[in-house]
Amino acid sequence: MKQNIPLTSEQQKLVETHLYIVNWVMSESIHVHKNIYGFEYEDLYQEGCIWLCYAATTYNPERSQFSTYAKRIVCNGLFSYCRQMHSRQSYFTYFAVDKQGNLLANGEPYVLVDDFDIQINMIETFDLLAYAEKKYQGVTKLGIEALKLKLKGMSVSEIAGLYHVPPPHVGAWISRATQKLRKDTPFLSGLL
């Protein structure tokens, strides 16, 4: 979804008074999963708010009530987002820790082959992010800082607490940073 949606003051008021719709759609139709990238509450809420803004810009009061229209737009938008994120998930490995403290990869016990290689990979990743962080400023730089903190194991909510901002802000920062990094050829060549 295009994230720069200019709103008139009337549309902005419409969005502000109907933010509850995003929570309603998420509770009724979407499964939040805090351990899967892109399916965390903050990510889904942010995407839902973008679709709510889209609903405000395309709303025609002669056709229906805004709440009815917006629920359908937000619901369809979140379904599209979830399908898109699900198709990307096939490229990811999900790491978790079970109750006994064992590392799981995609739900199966993960055996560490070589601790040294893992440490080297983590150091290389942090070096790449540090390199990229020097090139950017503003929201993108904040997003790269947040990515580094996520790699260290912090949740979006914990990062938001560090910066004294709402969690959706951190999600927006990370989204902006990943958009920029996906187009950064020197950064991408360092990943290979």
C-alpha positions in Angstrom: 0.0 0.0 0.0 1.2 3.5 -0.9 2.1 5.1 2.5 2.0 8.8 1.5 -1.7 9.4 1.4 -2.5 13.1 1.6 -5.6 13.8 3.6 -7.8 16.8 3.8 -8.7 18.0 7.3 -12.1 16.5 6.9 -10.6 13.2 5.9 -8.2 13.3 8.8 -11.0 13.9 11.3 -12.8 10.9 9.7 -9.8 8.7 10.3 -9.2 10.0 13.8 -12.8 9.3 14.9 -12.8 5.8 13.3 -9.5 4.4 14.5 -11.4 1.8 16.5 -12.2 0.1 13.1 -8.6 -1.1 12.8 -8.8 -2.8 16.2 -12.2 -4.2 15.4 -11.1 -5.7 12.1 -7.9 -7.1 13.7 -9.9 -8.7 16.6 -12.6 -10.1 14.3 -10.7 -11.2 11.1 -6.9 -11.2 11.6 -4.7 -13.4 13.7 -1.9 -11.5 15.4 1.2 -13.5 16.0 4.0 -11.8 18.0 6.6 -14.3 16.9 6.2 -13.9 13.2 7.7 -11.0 11.4 5.0 -8.8 9.8 2.2 -10.4 11.9 3.0 -8.6 15.1 0.3 -6.3 16.5 2.2 -3.1 15.7 2.8 -4.2 12.1 -0.8 -5.1 11.5 -2.2 -2.0 13.2 0.1 0.3 11.2 -1.0 -1.4 7.9 -4.6 -1.2 9.0 -4.3 2.6 9.7 -2.8 3.1 6.2 -5.9 1.3 4.7 -8.2 3.4 6.9 -6.6 6.5 5.4 -7.1 5.1 2.0 -10.8 4.5 2.9 -11.1 8.1 3.9 -9.7 9.4 0.6 -12.0 7.2 -1.5 -15.2 7.4 0.6 -18.4 8.6 -1.1 -21.0 9.5 1.5 -23.8 8.9 -1.0 -23.1 5.2 -1.2 -22.8 4.1 2.4 -21.9 5.0 6.0 -18.2 5.5 6.5 -17.8 2.9 9.2 -19.4 0.2 7.0 -17.2 1.2 4.0 -14.0 1.5 6.1 -14.5 -1.9 7.7 -14.6 -3.5 4.3 -11.6 -1.6 3.0 -9.4 -2.2 6.1 -10.4 -5.9 6.2 -9.6 -6.4 2.5 -6.4 -4.4 2.8 -5.2 -6.4 5.8 -6.1 -9.7 4.1 -4.0 -8.6 1.1 -1.2 -7.6 3.4 -1.3 -10.9 5.2 -1.3 -12.9 1.9 1.7 -10.8 0.8 3.6 -11.4 4.1 2.7 -15.1 4.0 4.2 -15.5 0.6 7.4 -13.8 1.8 7.5 -16.0 4.9 8.7 -19.0 2.8 12.1 -17.2 2.7 12.4 -16.9 6.4 13.3 -19.2 9.2 11.4 -18.7 12.5 13.6 -18.9 15.5 12.0 -19.4 19.0 13.0 -20.7 22.4 11.0 -23.4 24.0 10.1 -23.7 27.7 13.4 -25.6 28.4 15.4 -22.9 26.7 16.2 -24.9 23.6 16.5 -23.0 20.3 13.8 -24.0 17.7 14.0 -23.3 14.0 10.6 -23.5 12.3 9.3 -25.4 15.4 12.0 -28.0 15.2 15.0 -28.3 17.5 18.0 -26.4 16.1 21.4 -27.8 16.5 24.2 -25.2 16.4 26.8 -26.5 14.0 29.5 -23.9 14.7 29.1 -21.1 17.2 32.0 -19.3 15.6 30.2 -19.1 12.2 27.0 -17.7 13.8 29.0 -15.0 15.7 30.8 -14.1 12.5 27.5 -13.8 10.6 26.0 -11.6 13.3 29.1 -9.4 13.3 29.0 -9.0 9.6 25.3 -8.1 9.7 25.9 -5.5 12.4 28.8 -4.1 10.3 26.6 -3.9 7.2 23.9 -2.1 9.2 26.5 0.3 10.8 27.8 1.1 7.3 24.3 1.8 6.0 23.4 3.8 9.1 26.2 6.3 8.3 24.6 7.0 4.9 21.2 7.8 6.1 19.5 10.2 8.5 16.1 10.9 9.9 13.5 8.1 9.9 15.7 5.7 7.9 18.5 6.0 10.4 16.1 5.4 13.3 14.8 2.3 11.4 18.3 0.9 11.0 19.0 1.5 14.7 15.7 -0.3 15.5 16.7 -3.2 13.2 20.0 -3.5 15.1 18.1 -3.6 18.4 15.7 -6.3 17.0 18.7 -8.4 16.0 19.8 -8.2 19.6 16.5 -9.7 20.6 14.4 -6.7 21.5 10.7 -6.5 20.6 9.2 -3.5 18.8 7.5 -2.5 22.0 10.7 -2.6 24.0 12.4 -0.4 21.3 9.5 2.0 21.4 10.0 2.3 25.2 13.6 3.2 24.7 12.7 6.0 22.3 9.6 7.0 24.3 7.3 6.7 21.2 4.3 4.5 20.4 5.2 1.1 18.9 3.7 1.9 15.5 6.3 4.7 15.1 9.1 2.0 15.4 7.3 -0.2 12.8 7.2 2.8 10.5 10.9 3.5 11.0 11.8 -0.1 10.2 9.5 -0.1 7.2 11.2 3.0 5.8 14.7 1.6 6.5 13.9 -1.7 4.8 12.5 0.1 1.8 15.7 2.1 1.5 18.0 -0.8 2.1 16.3 -3.0 -0.5 17.4 -0.3 -3.1 20.9 0.2 -1.7 23.1 -1.8 -4.1 26.3 -1.7 -2.0 24.4 -2.9 1.1 22.7 -5.7 -0.8 26.0 -6.8 -2.4 27.4 -7.1 1.2 24.7 -9.6 2.1 25.7 -12.0 -0.6 
